[in-house]
Amino acid sequence: MFIYSSVYGIAKSKGMVLVVDTYDHIKTVFPNLHALSINSAFEFCYSSRVVYEKRACAYDIETVQFDNRKNTTLKAYLQSWKYFKEVEKEIRRQFVFKQKVQDKAQAIINNYTNEYIQHSNVSNNLQIIGVHIRRGDYLKPGKIAFGYKVATESYLYKAFKLFRSKFKNCLFLVFTAPNKVDINWRKDHIDGSDVMNVDAHERDVDMCALSKCNHTIITVGSFGWWSAWLNQGITIYYNDVVEPNTDLSRDFSEDMKDYFPPNWIGMQ
């Protein structure tokens, strides 16, 4: 999603056309993309001039300063909202899930909300906060050595507390990746009378459900990032995601504002 959005934004700014392969996975998730779809996209890319980025999670002006008269392939992660800030409305119109995915996601929210209301008798001005927890793969030795960190229990406590102080009635729907490490950690560390743990579904359904909540709390990873970006409510993010002086830290701008939008609330 980062790559598509950023390349789309760069192409628009340079008067170029974004090309994707007909069978690219992103087209199976979002059917309304405005890119030129061709069967031979991979062959096209291999025969074009290649441009590399310097940092994966920071805006790099040199990345976009290439000759727009030549076919170009961007070999990059392009994980900065700044690459597509001028086409944000267009991206939002393209990143619309299939109706069956939206229906399933809404049903999940409705089912958990209705269950909560029945047990709590709280329904007036109920604010639904989608929480995404990712830990498992970030705890692997290689990831840790590269610089990845995971969000702490104290961060989540502070994030929950902020929403509870801001709104009278909250319901926290907590999503995780479908692995035992994350599911067990959630069970052992996240609780409260206004907290409900959500069973894992297909990844597009879970992202869609998170985007349909009123607000979001995210931990680490691009799945949570995009869930929050699509949501457009208040987002709280973990701002201690990288170990200093590591290979990963050099992928970010010093203040990380190239990666995290300025209207999001960072905590640790």
Buried (B, 14 or more C-beta within 10 A) or exposed (E): BBBBBBBBBBBBBBEBEBBBBEEBEBBEBBEEBEBEBEEEBEEBBEEBEEBEBEBBBBBBEEBBEBEEEEEBBBEBBBBBBBBBEEBBEBBEEBBBBBEEBBEBBEEBBEEBBEEBBEEEEBEEEBBBBBBBBBBBBBBEEEBBEBBBBBBBEEBBEBBBEBBBEEBEBBBBBBBBBBBEBBBEBBEEEBEEEBBBBBEBBEEBBBBBBBBBBBBBBBBBBBBBBBBBBBBEBBBBBBBBBBBEEBEBBBBBBEEBBBBBBEEBEBBB
